[in-house]
Amino acid sequence: MDFGLSEEQELIRDSFQGSLSRLAELDTVRRTAEAGAALDEDIWAELCGLGMAGLLIGEDYGGAGLGLLEAAVVAEELGRRVVPVPFVASAVMAPLAIRLGGDEDQCRAWLPAMADGSLRVGVAVSESAAGAREDAGVTAENGVLSGRALFVLDGVGAEGFVVADNAGGLHLVRADAAGLDRVGLKTIDRTRAVSELRFENTPADPLRQGEGVLRSVIDAGRVILAADSLGAGEEMLRQAVDYAGERKQFGRAIGSFQAVKHMCAEMASELQPCRALVWYGAYAMEHEPAQFSLAAAFAKSHVDEVGRFVARTATEVHGGMGFTDLMGLHYWFKRLGVNRAYLGSPERVRDEAARLQGFAA
């Protein structure tokens, strides 16, 4: 079986790769992160012009009508450049939730504006995906929401939200809804923004309770985070190899030392199988739906572990320079660390995989 990207998918990858190499240089990322914005409006506008925001939205609503594999290809390039724009929630999880769980009126009200990037939507499902923290959790009763949702992906600056309640239902909430309070949360990754939502009898528009909608939304998010981590890990490896070829000690490049060669080779060998896991996880959503949750769990948990290894090892190859802001390696290091925590840690996701396979109660 020859499992690879189609010509169209390669064109999408090359298009975003070329644009991001020009738009998302390290100095641009650094300026955006230091400004505390976690969003570069110029980059966002140009990427939306390439169709990024509407990848998973049907052509009837102004989108490209593509699948999760195409979104994973784009996510890998975003991770490679640690691009400060919303994607996993606004362009993947939210459109998918509305597409699978919304009626025609809801689709018409939300999806066209999301497709052209004029409406950014955050997703609050962390309590369902990663477990409730402290007194977090949202209850739904008589068309209103109450409670707290933590670590809302792409929540800062969003004009709307997809919110999961404690019973597994999904709801659409406008950012200006009565009784809604939004608080920005600080994380180590300053290239993306998360927030906390507080609801007090906040009116919400429930999505119809299609079976497995919340599960599919979480699984899709996990695949996209794995793709983002894959791109970030590959970029850290590239930087480590380049640095080892330039940095000299004792009159020779450190890349000629056997220990450094082994470190780079180990990173490469660990990263190589990750692409197959990510691609298959994305492929399974449309073509092997019975395997989708398990494939997403495998991709997320394994790439998270490999990402931590690569982040540490690539930094060690750089020696003391790896910790400096001048090199900027910390942006990828932090991206990999935060991706590991979002939508379930490797330990939690592996536990879910064990239950799916009947290995645990």
C-alpha positions in Angstrom: 0.0 0.0 0.0 1.4 3.4 -1.0 0.2 5.8 1.7 1.2 9.3 1.0 -0.2 12.7 0.1 -2.1 13.4 -3.1 -1.0 15.9 -5.6 -3.6 18.4 -4.2 -2.5 17.8 -0.6 1.2 18.4 -1.6 0.1 21.6 -3.3 -1.6 22.8 -0.1 1.5 22.0 1.9 3.8 23.8 -0.5 1.5 26.8 -0.6 1.4 27.2 3.1 5.1 26.4 3.5 6.1 29.1 1.1 3.8 31.7 2.6 4.8 31.0 6.1 8.5 31.1 5.3 7.9 34.7 4.3 5.3 35.7 6.8 6.3 34.0 10.1 10.0 34.7 10.5 11.4 34.3 14.0 11.6 38.0 14.6 7.9 38.4 13.7 6.9 35.6 16.1 9.1 37.2 18.8 7.5 40.6 18.4 4.0 39.2 18.5 4.8 37.0 21.6 6.5 39.9 23.5 3.5 42.1 22.8 1.3 39.6 24.5 -1.1 39.4 21.5 -0.7 35.7 20.6 -2.2 36.7 17.2 -0.6 38.5 14.3 -3.5 40.0 12.3 -1.4 40.4 9.1 -0.5 36.7 9.1 -4.1 35.7 10.0 -5.5 37.8 7.1 -3.1 36.3 4.6 -3.6 32.7 5.7 -7.4 33.2 5.6 -6.9 34.4 2.0 -5.3 31.0 1.3 -8.4 29.3 2.7 -7.0 28.2 6.1 -10.1 29.2 8.2 -12.5 27.4 5.9 -10.6 24.1 5.2 -13.3 21.9 6.9 -16.3 24.1 6.0 -18.4 23.0 3.1 -18.4 24.8 -0.2 -22.1 25.7 0.4 -21.0 27.9 3.3 -18.0 29.4 1.6 -15.3 27.0 2.7 -13.0 24.6 0.8 -14.8 21.4 1.8 -11.6 19.5 2.6 -10.9 16.9 5.2 -8.9 16.4 8.4 -5.8 15.2 6.6 -5.5 18.5 4.7 -5.9 20.3 8.0 -3.2 18.1 9.5 -0.9 19.1 6.7 -1.5 22.7 7.4 -1.1 22.2 11.2 2.3 20.7 10.6 3.5 23.8 8.8 2.1 26.1 11.5 3.9 24.1 14.2 7.1 24.2 12.1 7.0 28.0 12.2 5.2 28.4 15.7 2.8 30.7 13.9 0.9 33.0 16.3 -2.6 32.5 14.8 -5.6 30.5 16.0 -6.2 27.2 14.2 -7.0 24.0 16.2 -10.2 25.5 17.6 -11.2 28.1 15.1 -10.5 26.2 11.9 -10.9 22.6 13.0 -12.8 21.8 16.2 -15.5 24.5 16.0 -16.4 24.1 12.3 -16.5 20.3 12.8 -18.8 20.7 15.9 -21.3 22.9 14.0 -21.1 20.8 10.8 -21.8 17.5 12.7 -24.1 18.8 15.4 -25.8 21.9 14.0 -29.0 22.4 12.1 -29.3 24.3 8.9 -30.0 27.6 10.6 -27.0 27.3 12.9 -24.8 26.4 10.0 -26.0 29.4 8.0 -25.6 31.7 11.0 -22.0 30.7 11.9 -20.1 28.9 9.1 -19.9 31.5 6.3 -18.3 34.1 8.6 -16.0 31.5 10.0 -14.9 30.4 6.6 -13.6 33.8 5.6 -12.0 34.4 9.0 -14.2 37.3 10.1 -15.6 35.2 12.9 -13.2 33.4 15.3 -14.6 30.8 17.5 -13.0 29.3 20.6 -13.7 25.8 21.9 -14.3 24.9 25.6 -14.1 21.1 25.9 -11.1 20.7 28.3 -13.1 19.3 31.1 -14.4 16.6 28.8 -11.0 15.9 27.1 -8.6 16.3 30.0 -10.6 16.0 33.2 -12.2 18.7 35.4 -9.9 20.9 37.5 -10.9 22.3 40.8 -14.5 23.5 40.6 -14.5 23.7 36.8 -17.4 22.4 34.7 -20.5 23.7 33.0 -24.1 22.8 33.6 -26.9 23.3 31.1 -30.5 23.8 32.1 -33.5 25.4 30.3 -31.3 27.0 27.6 -28.8 28.6 29.9 -25.3 27.7 31.0 -23.7 28.1 34.4 -20.2 27.3 35.7 -16.6 27.6 34.6 -14.7 26.3 31.5 -10.9 26.4 31.7 -8.2 26.4 29.0 -10.6 27.4 26.2 -8.6 27.0 23.0 -8.3 30.1 20.8 -10.5 31.8 23.4 -8.8 35.2 23.6 -10.3 37.5 21.0 -12.9 35.0 19.9 -16.4 36.3 18.9 -18.1 33.1 19.8 -17.6 29.8 21.5 -18.5 26.1 21.2 -19.0 24.9 24.8 -19.3 21.4 26.2 -21.5 20.8 29.3 -21.0 18.2 31.9 -23.5 15.8 30.2 -21.6 15.9 26.9 -23.9 18.3 25.1 -22.5 21.1 22.9 -23.7 24.7 22.8 -23.0 27.8 20.8 -22.5 31.0 22.7 -21.8 34.5 21.4 -19.0 36.4 23.1 -21.4 39.3 24.0 -24.0 37.0 25.6 -25.4 38.1 29.0 -23.8 36.6 32.0 -20.6 35.6 30.2 -17.3 36.7 31.6 -14.0 35.9 29.8 -10.6 35.9 31.5 -7.3 35.5 29.6 -5.0 32.7 31.0 -1.2 32.9 30.9 0.7 29.9 29.7 4.3 29.3 28.8 3.4 29.3 25.1 3.0 33.0 24.2 2.2 32.2 20.5 -1.3 31.0 21.3 -4.0 32.3 23.5 -6.3 30.4 25.9 -8.9 31.7 28.3 -11.3 30.9 31.1 -15.1 31.3 30.6 -17.4 32.0 33.5 -21.1 31.5 32.9 -24.0 32.8 35.0 -27.3 31.9 33.5 -25.8 32.6 30.1 -28.2 32.0 27.2 -26.9 29.4 24.7 -28.0 27.8 21.5 -27.7 24.0 21.9 -26.4 21.9 19.0 -28.5 18.8 18.3 -27.3 15.9 20.2 -25.8 13.9 17.4 -24.2 10.7 18.7 -20.4 11.0 19.1 -20.2 14.7 18.1 -18.2 15.8 21.1 -16.0 12.7 20.8 -15.3 13.5 17.2 -14.5 17.1 18.0 -12.0 16.1 20.7 -10.4 13.4 18.5 -10.0 15.8 15.6 -8.3 18.3 18.0 -5.9 15.7 19.2 -4.8 14.8 15.7 -4.3 18.4 14.8 -2.2 19.0 18.0 -0.2 15.9 17.2 0.5 17.3 13.7 1.5 20.7 15.1 3.9 18.9 17.5 5.3 16.9 14.6 6.1 20.1 12.7 7.6 21.7 15.8 9.7 18.6 16.5 11.1 18.4 13.0 12.0 22.1 13.1 13.9 21.6 16.4 15.8 18.7 14.8 16.7 20.8 11.7 18.0 23.6 13.9 20.0 21.1 16.0 21.6 19.5 12.9 22.4 22.9 11.4 23.9 24.2 14.6 26.0 21.0 15.0 27.4 21.6 11.6 28.5 25.1 12.3 29.5 25.2 16.0 33.2 24.2 16.5 35.0 22.8 19.5 38.6 21.7 19.6 39.0 22.8 16.0 36.2 20.8 14.5 32.4 20.9 14.1 30.6 19.3 17.0 28.5 17.4 14.5 31.6 15.3 13.8 31.6 14.0 17.4 30.0 10.6 17.7 27.9 11.5 20.7 26.3 14.5 18.9 25.7 12.3 15.8 23.8 9.8 18.0 21.7 12.5 19.5 20.6 13.8 16.1 20.1 10.3 14.7 17.9 9.3 17.7 15.7 12.4 17.3 15.3 11.6 13.6 14.4 7.9 14.2 11.9 8.8 16.9 10.2 11.4 14.7 10.0 9.3 11.5 7.1 7.0 12.6 5.1 9.9 14.0 4.1 11.1 10.5 2.3 7.8 9.8 0.4 8.0 13.1 -0.7 11.5 12.4 -1.7 10.9 8.8 -3.6 7.8 9.6 -5.4 9.4 12.5 -6.5 12.2 10.1 -7.4 9.7 7.4 -9.4 7.6 9.7 -12.0 10.3 10.4 -13.5 10.0 7.0 -12.4 6.6 5.9 -12.2 4.4 9.0 -14.6 6.1 11.5 -14.7 3.0 13.8 -10.9 3.4 14.3 -10.8 7.2 14.6 -10.8 7.6 18.4 -8.1 4.9 18.8 -6.0 6.3 16.0 -6.3 9.8 17.4 -5.3 8.6 20.9 -2.2 6.8 19.5 -1.1 9.8 17.5 -1.6 12.3 20.3 0.0 10.2 23.1 3.0 9.0 21.1 3.9 12.3 19.4 3.6 14.1 22.8 6.2 11.7 24.2 8.5 12.0 21.2 8.1 15.8 21.2 9.3 16.0 24.8 12.4 13.9 23.9 13.2 16.0 20.8 12.7 19.3 22.7 15.1 18.3 25.4 17.7 16.7 23.1 17.7 19.5 20.5 18.3 22.0 23.3 21.2 19.9 24.6 22.8 19.8 21.2 22.8 23.6 21.3 24.5 23.6 24.7 24.1 26.8 26.7 23.0 28.7 23.6 19.8 26.6 23.5 18.5 28.4 26.5 19.0 31.9 25.1 16.3 34.1 23.6 18.7 34.9 20.8 18.4 31.4 19.4 14.6 31.4 19.9 14.6 27.6 20.4 12.3 28.1 23.5 9.3 29.0 21.3 9.3 25.4 19.9 10.2 23.9 23.2 7.2 25.6 24.9 4.9 24.8 22.0 5.6 21.1 22.4 5.2 21.3 26.1 1.8 23.0 26.0 0.5 20.7 23.2 1.3 17.8 25.5 -1.1 19.1 28.1 -4.0 20.3 25.8 -6.9 17.9 25.3 -5.4 15.2 27.6 -2.0 14.3 28.7 -0.3 11.2 27.2 -1.1 9.2 30.3 -4.8 10.1 30.2 -5.0 9.5 26.4 -3.3 6.1 26.7 -5.8 5.1 29.4 -8.6 6.0 27.0 -6.9 3.9 24.3 -6.7 1.0 26.7 -10.4 1.2 27.5 -11.3 1.4 23.8 -9.4 -1.8 23.2 -10.9 -3.6 26.2 -7.7 -3.7 28.2 -9.1 -1.7 31.0 -12.5 -1.3 32.6 
